[in-house]
């Protein structure tokens, strides 16, 4: 029997099945599954075990699908859960949710099998999905007069970067990695903006509930705006000139500013709440990765690949799982508490990221090291899928019955 709940959003009619009440339910699950699949397929292709059925170069496919595939799903899920809270407007339910999920899935399959499916078809589906998210966010934010309008620019530029990455893969532009770098920079900027709002706010609220009113986090102000601005300029310089010394210096400055920013959020006082602590630990990968990338551009004692994975497997991977676990619990009426499985998810993703960052420096076989790193990191997403997938498709009330 399919569970149904009242649907107030467009396209839902009188009722909607629970799996269509908000895109986050299936987009988080789909993104987690795809993250693990992409890691397995890439490690196997890199090790020569199989050939991928895509028209893209294997590394380009791996980068594209981690950035615009898995992260595209997570961003869509986050918007579906966050925008109703931002705007006070109803959550979208029903057939629009199914259409968005179907578009995302069709894009993933078309790109994976683009050796036989025309690459333009995958590109159109891929960009179309991201434009649909951008249009939804724009409609809701403008209709409510919400202050999050700057995020709309990031979303539209992310869709443009996706199209540019497809153009690069098809040989239509001189720099085939330009779209990837722009998209990569935009996701980091989104983490800086959103993380800088929710982490100190959640920490402050939790400390107040604990009766620990001293030493509260410093809430966003001019320093935070300066840190975000410097980070945006540094990432833009890197996207345009990925080997430039100007970009290198700016990235180091941005990383130091982000580290000071994080230090102002009282993360050391959240040790008793893993669901909150993980937000601080995940965000820490951002300043670490920015500084590493800047140093790697100056001197090769730090591999560029290590810096990139500190920002991708670390900042992006850990932060998305931290947000997905918290959002799923909050929006399904469950306590904001981390059980053992959730703590296991956090440990696996951070361990996988750390191992991938240090893999080029270890005195072990490189392929073995990255396979182990991919195994830990992918296992975090599979564990999320196993624990939080069913949670998202069942109400807390139904579990207590």
Legacy VTK file of the C-alpha trace (Angstrom):
# vtk DataFile Version 3.0
C-alpha trace
ASCII
DATASET POLYDATA
POINTS 401 float
0.000 0.000 0.000
1.461 3.415 -0.978
1.529 5.936 1.843
0.005 9.294 0.976
0.067 12.644 2.720
-1.550 15.977 2.045
0.116 17.847 -0.768
-0.051 21.627 -0.668
2.431 22.321 -3.452
1.792 22.602 -7.188
1.141 19.407 -9.098
0.207 17.331 -6.081
-3.571 17.363 -6.231
-5.281 16.416 -3.003
-2.612 13.950 -1.952
0.876 12.902 -3.007
2.764 9.702 -2.253
5.351 10.365 0.417
8.262 9.791 -1.980
7.037 12.756 -4.063
6.634 15.109 -1.108
9.751 17.189 -1.625
12.576 16.429 -4.014
15.074 15.853 -1.211
13.691 12.388 -0.459
14.774 10.815 -3.752
17.416 13.322 -4.855
19.487 12.779 -1.704
19.183 9.018 -2.154
19.903 9.201 -5.879
22.881 11.484 -5.343
24.339 9.176 -2.686
23.902 6.121 -4.909
25.429 7.886 -7.897
28.417 9.103 -5.859
29.264 5.510 -4.927
28.679 4.235 -8.481
30.877 6.909 -10.051
33.733 6.106 -7.655
33.551 2.387 -8.452
33.356 2.928 -12.211
36.188 5.476 -12.193
38.575 3.401 -10.041
37.944 0.389 -12.276
38.469 2.398 -15.459
41.594 4.060 -14.059
42.999 0.649 -13.145
42.263 -0.736 -16.625
39.620 -3.221 -15.471
36.952 -1.958 -17.865
36.154 0.693 -20.445
33.365 3.152 -19.777
30.634 3.440 -22.474
30.882 7.241 -22.542
32.130 9.546 -25.263
33.940 11.583 -22.611
37.479 10.845 -21.538
37.246 8.720 -18.349
38.754 11.416 -16.104
36.503 14.084 -17.635
33.449 11.847 -17.089
34.471 11.194 -13.469
34.921 14.892 -12.750
31.717 15.866 -14.531
29.551 13.292 -12.807
30.903 14.007 -9.345
30.411 17.739 -9.853
27.243 18.081 -11.928
25.735 14.619 -11.350
26.051 13.715 -7.675
26.365 17.316 -6.458
23.624 18.409 -8.843
21.254 15.973 -7.136
22.296 17.070 -3.645
21.889 20.745 -4.522
18.411 19.997 -5.879
17.494 18.101 -2.726
18.842 20.875 -0.516
16.853 23.537 -2.389
13.645 21.516 -2.141
14.058 21.282 1.637
15.510 24.732 2.360
13.510 27.063 0.120
10.161 26.485 1.888
11.919 27.400 5.162
13.471 30.498 3.580
10.307 31.720 1.908
7.389 30.351 3.944
5.888 29.024 0.712
4.599 25.431 0.331
6.961 22.622 -0.597
6.632 21.449 -4.193
5.133 17.959 -4.430
3.747 15.522 -6.961
4.495 15.421 -10.680
6.979 18.376 -10.717
9.159 16.408 -8.298
8.892 13.287 -10.430
9.763 15.307 -13.558
12.877 16.807 -11.949
14.086 13.421 -10.714
13.394 11.828 -14.096
15.317 14.585 -15.866
18.318 14.147 -13.556
18.309 10.362 -14.016
17.927 10.579 -17.792
20.912 12.931 -17.945
23.093 10.529 -15.956
22.282 7.599 -18.226
22.594 9.593 -21.444
26.055 10.865 -20.450
27.261 7.459 -19.251
26.209 5.843 -22.540
27.132 8.806 -24.756
29.327 6.577 -26.903
26.023 5.466 -28.457
23.601 8.197 -27.340
24.290 11.563 -29.049
26.363 13.676 -26.594
24.127 16.673 -27.276
21.178 14.760 -25.827
22.982 14.223 -22.535
24.117 17.839 -22.485
20.569 19.126 -23.064
19.124 16.923 -20.304
21.927 17.820 -17.911
21.721 21.576 -18.377
17.929 21.389 -18.498
17.799 19.824 -15.034
20.011 22.544 -13.539
18.043 25.295 -15.266
14.843 23.787 -13.865
16.307 24.010 -10.349
17.387 27.597 -10.986
13.950 28.576 -12.301
12.228 26.983 -9.303
14.509 28.779 -6.856
14.063 32.091 -8.682
10.271 31.800 -8.694
10.057 31.035 -4.985
12.626 33.598 -3.861
11.267 36.466 -5.942
7.657 35.656 -5.060
8.457 35.830 -1.352
10.940 38.716 -1.478
13.508 36.498 0.235
17.067 37.778 0.748
18.781 34.764 -0.866
18.854 36.299 -4.355
22.695 36.073 -4.622
22.354 32.285 -4.525
20.316 32.470 -7.734
23.332 33.869 -9.574
25.445 30.938 -8.369
22.789 28.456 -9.549
22.464 29.974 -13.034
26.253 30.157 -13.415
26.484 26.514 -12.306
24.084 25.532 -15.110
26.196 27.564 -17.548
29.378 25.880 -16.289
27.740 22.494 -16.892
27.047 23.453 -20.498
30.591 24.739 -20.871
31.950 21.437 -19.542
29.955 19.538 -22.149
31.299 21.891 -24.824
34.818 21.201 -23.609
34.262 17.442 -23.737
33.035 17.774 -27.334
36.091 19.835 -28.314
34.104 23.011 -28.919
36.297 25.255 -26.738
40.064 25.638 -26.411
40.234 24.868 -22.669
38.276 21.643 -22.080
38.523 21.906 -18.271
37.241 25.496 -17.991
33.640 24.485 -17.263
34.774 22.004 -14.634
36.893 24.615 -12.849
34.083 27.189 -12.901
31.569 24.656 -11.569
34.050 23.497 -8.929
34.615 27.085 -7.792
30.867 27.788 -7.635
30.178 24.785 -5.388
32.934 25.896 -3.004
31.461 29.391 -2.983
28.023 27.917 -2.224
29.524 25.996 0.716
31.127 29.207 1.955
27.869 31.164 1.757
25.444 28.538 3.086
27.879 27.050 5.600
28.620 30.502 6.965
24.936 30.947 7.737
23.863 27.601 9.113
26.929 26.509 11.097
27.161 29.456 13.523
23.341 29.667 13.746
22.887 25.969 14.548
25.795 26.097 16.993
24.449 29.155 18.762
20.962 27.662 19.073
22.312 24.365 20.427
24.543 26.067 22.994
21.660 28.235 24.172
19.475 25.149 24.628
22.272 23.591 26.653
22.341 26.633 28.913
25.869 27.502 27.796
25.407 31.152 26.884
29.073 32.122 27.205
31.490 32.011 24.271
28.785 31.867 21.606
29.716 31.823 17.899
30.327 35.138 16.196
27.431 35.616 13.817
28.028 36.693 10.180
29.307 40.227 9.727
31.744 42.302 7.715
34.637 39.896 8.204
32.539 37.061 6.799
31.577 39.150 3.779
35.249 39.959 3.201
36.219 36.276 3.504
33.540 35.260 1.006
34.572 38.045 -1.358
38.261 37.125 -1.247
37.370 33.452 -1.716
35.229 34.281 -4.756
38.010 36.375 -6.310
40.628 33.710 -5.597
38.529 30.943 -7.118
37.710 33.098 -10.144
41.426 33.781 -10.684
42.159 30.053 -10.426
39.344 29.138 -12.825
40.716 31.535 -15.440
44.420 30.816 -14.836
44.837 27.526 -12.925
48.633 27.770 -12.829
48.988 31.494 -12.076
50.936 32.845 -9.114
48.287 35.520 -8.543
45.680 32.823 -8.111
48.042 30.870 -5.830
48.571 33.796 -3.483
44.876 34.672 -3.449
43.913 31.085 -2.629
46.276 31.025 0.351
44.909 34.326 1.650
41.348 33.081 1.179
42.168 29.846 3.015
43.654 31.716 5.980
40.607 33.992 6.164
38.264 30.997 6.006
40.236 29.329 8.811
39.840 32.419 11.024
36.179 32.508 10.089
35.687 28.893 11.175
37.563 29.516 14.434
34.955 32.147 15.358
32.106 29.597 15.306
32.897 27.815 18.615
33.245 24.391 17.047
35.335 23.135 19.977
32.228 23.422 22.164
30.151 20.979 20.066
32.025 17.752 20.885
28.949 16.257 22.556
26.788 16.593 19.425
28.216 14.698 16.408
25.442 16.031 14.140
26.693 19.549 14.828
30.400 18.813 15.213
30.533 17.254 11.742
29.466 20.549 10.172
32.540 22.236 11.665
34.854 19.368 10.704
33.486 19.254 7.164
33.844 22.998 6.691
37.474 22.758 7.890
38.330 20.997 4.625
37.587 24.269 2.792
40.409 26.393 4.282
42.750 23.400 4.284
42.051 22.710 0.619
42.342 26.352 -0.446
45.722 26.708 1.252
46.903 23.382 -0.175
45.848 24.363 -3.687
47.612 27.703 -3.437
50.786 26.022 -2.190
50.578 23.341 -4.903
50.540 26.037 -7.590
53.705 27.571 -6.141
55.704 24.399 -5.512
54.993 20.739 -6.388
55.801 19.443 -2.892
52.007 19.280 -2.536
50.362 17.507 -5.504
47.552 19.466 -7.133
45.454 16.281 -7.050
45.754 16.159 -3.248
44.576 19.745 -2.926
41.690 19.162 -5.325
40.540 16.108 -3.389
40.752 17.994 -0.087
38.206 20.361 -1.598
36.098 17.731 -3.398
36.188 14.485 -1.402
36.706 16.506 1.789
34.790 19.795 1.742
32.126 18.806 -0.790
31.717 15.150 0.161
31.701 15.565 3.935
29.593 18.724 3.912
26.926 17.200 1.692
26.574 14.176 3.966
26.477 16.412 7.035
23.671 18.471 5.491
21.777 15.483 4.037
21.666 13.621 7.353
20.549 16.692 9.277
17.970 17.775 6.684
16.488 14.286 6.369
16.088 13.970 10.120
14.639 17.433 10.501
12.173 17.222 7.607
10.902 13.757 8.541
10.186 14.709 12.152
13.013 12.778 13.775
15.255 13.956 16.622
18.341 15.889 15.537
20.631 13.276 17.049
23.335 11.161 15.440
23.004 7.414 16.031
25.874 4.964 15.551
25.187 4.492 11.858
25.259 8.251 11.307
28.550 8.586 13.160
29.830 5.743 10.979
28.851 7.704 7.848
30.836 10.698 9.075
33.882 8.633 9.982
33.940 6.830 6.632
33.661 9.967 4.489
36.392 11.813 6.402
38.653 8.764 6.421
38.157 8.267 2.683
38.878 11.938 1.982
41.996 11.945 4.160
43.358 8.794 2.562
42.734 10.164 -0.934
44.515 13.417 -0.081
47.634 11.690 1.269
47.618 8.802 -1.259
50.340 10.314 -3.519
52.589 10.754 -0.480
52.225 7.273 1.023
54.934 4.606 0.620
52.347 2.176 -0.746
51.051 1.199 -4.155
49.189 4.240 -5.492
46.351 2.258 -7.065
45.816 0.347 -3.843
45.721 3.600 -1.877
43.149 5.302 -4.082
41.070 2.119 -4.265
40.978 2.010 -0.451
40.173 5.717 -0.289
37.372 5.274 -2.819
36.107 2.287 -0.874
35.817 4.201 2.410
34.352 7.288 0.749
31.864 5.323 -1.349
30.883 3.221 1.674
29.848 6.413 3.490
27.344 7.179 0.744
26.089 3.608 0.560
25.566 3.590 4.329
23.649 6.863 4.000
21.510 5.255 1.306
20.784 2.188 3.456
19.970 4.157 6.622
18.495 7.410 5.370
16.833 6.207 2.164
14.129 4.248 4.020
13.952 7.014 6.645
13.056 9.569 3.976
10.266 7.338 2.647
8.586 6.694 5.985
7.179 9.201 8.422
8.391 9.172 12.010
4.778 8.635 13.112
4.537 5.495 10.991
7.677 4.060 12.608
6.317 4.645 16.129
3.012 2.850 15.351
LINES 1 402
401 0 1 2 3 4 5 6 7 8 9 10 11 12 13 14 15 16 17 18 19 20 21 22 23 24 25 26 27 28 29 30 31 32 33 34 35 36 37 38 39 40 41 42 43 44 45 46 47 48 49 50 51 52 53 54 55 56 57 58 59 60 61 62 63 64 65 66 67 68 69 70 71 72 73 74 75 76 77 78 79 80 81 82 83 84 85 86 87 88 89 90 91 92 93 94 95 96 97 98 99 100 101 102 103 104 105 106 107 108 109 110 111 112 113 114 115 116 117 118 119 120 121 122 123 124 125 126 127 128 129 130 131 132 133 134 135 136 137 138 139 140 141 142 143 144 145 146 147 148 149 150 151 152 153 154 155 156 157 158 159 160 161 162 163 164 165 166 167 168 169 170 171 172 173 174 175 176 177 178 179 180 181 182 183 184 185 186 187 188 189 190 191 192 193 194 195 196 197 198 199 200 201 202 203 204 205 206 207 208 209 210 211 212 213 214 215 216 217 218 219 220 221 222 223 224 225 226 227 228 229 230 231 232 233 234 235 236 237 238 239 240 241 242 243 244 245 246 247 248 249 250 251 252 253 254 255 256 257 258 259 260 261 262 263 264 265 266 267 268 269 270 271 272 273 274 275 276 277 278 279 280 281 282 283 284 285 286 287 288 289 290 291 292 293 294 295 296 297 298 299 300 301 302 303 304 305 306 307 308 309 310 311 312 313 314 315 316 317 318 319 320 321 322 323 324 325 326 327 328 329 330 331 332 333 334 335 336 337 338 339 340 341 342 343 344 345 346 347 348 349 350 351 352 353 354 355 356 357 358 359 360 361 362 363 364 365 366 367 368 369 370 371 372 373 374 375 376 377 378 379 380 381 382 383 384 385 386 387 388 389 390 391 392 393 394 395 396 397 398 399 400
